[in-house]
Amino acid sequence: MHLLPRVRLELARRPWLYWSLVGLCALMAWWGVHAAASAADAERHRWGTGRTVMVASRPVAPGQPIVAHPAEYPAAMVPPSAVRDVRANALAARQIVLGEVIVAAAIAGSRDVPAGWVVFAVSGTAAPALVVGDDVAVFADGTRWCDGIVAALAPEHADVGVPAQCAEALSAHLAVGTVVLARSG
């Protein structure tokens, strides 16, 4: 007699043996699922709790406004200087790629002038009370030429960073003394 028909016959004669085999298979399936779930929980615990940070929604060139959205990452993947919020009209201090976690050093402001910008000393006599990191509008001959950032302050002048495309016109207006700063933002 072949093996398979003999096994079927023995299982038909002894139903407890059949149900024991079914129970054993169910126990093995449960054990496999439990082990996989435990491994996933252990890995999640190893990576730490989640942390919400800002992530670049599109590539940003230095000096351009940062477009970002919040995303949650495991704490082990988040750089220590990652920011949780990006102020409106914040400018990039360096190149930012799509999907990059925004860190404090990537945001221009508070003494940071974006890469590729030019810093000019503008007479402080016609400027409002400014602090380092202020966003300013640069006017010359009654026309708004560009926006800039206050990089440093001295009693007689303010160092203002402006985009490179504005530098040539601004230097000509600085030479004749027609530049006026206005706090913006």
Number of C-alpha atoms within 10 A of each C-alpha: 5 6 8 9 10 11 11 12 11 13 15 12 11 11 11 11 13 15 12 11 13 12 12 12 12 12 11 12 11 12 12 12 11 12 11 12 12 12 12 12 11 11 11 13 11 12 13 13 12 15 16 17 21 21 26 19 17 15 15 20 18 21 23 19 16 27 19 21 18 17 15 13 16 15 15 13 12 18 12 10 12 18 20 17 14 20 8 10 12 17 24 25 25 19 14 22 15 13 15 14 26 26 18 15 14 22 24 23 21 15 17 20 27 24 16 16 20 18 20 18 18 22 19 18 13 13 16 12 10 17 16 17 18 21 24 23 18 24 18 19 11 10 10 14 17 17 19 27 31 28 23 20 16 10 8 10 16 24 21 27 25 27 20 14 12 16 18 10 12 21 14 13 16 16 9 9 13 15 23 23 25 19 18 12 9
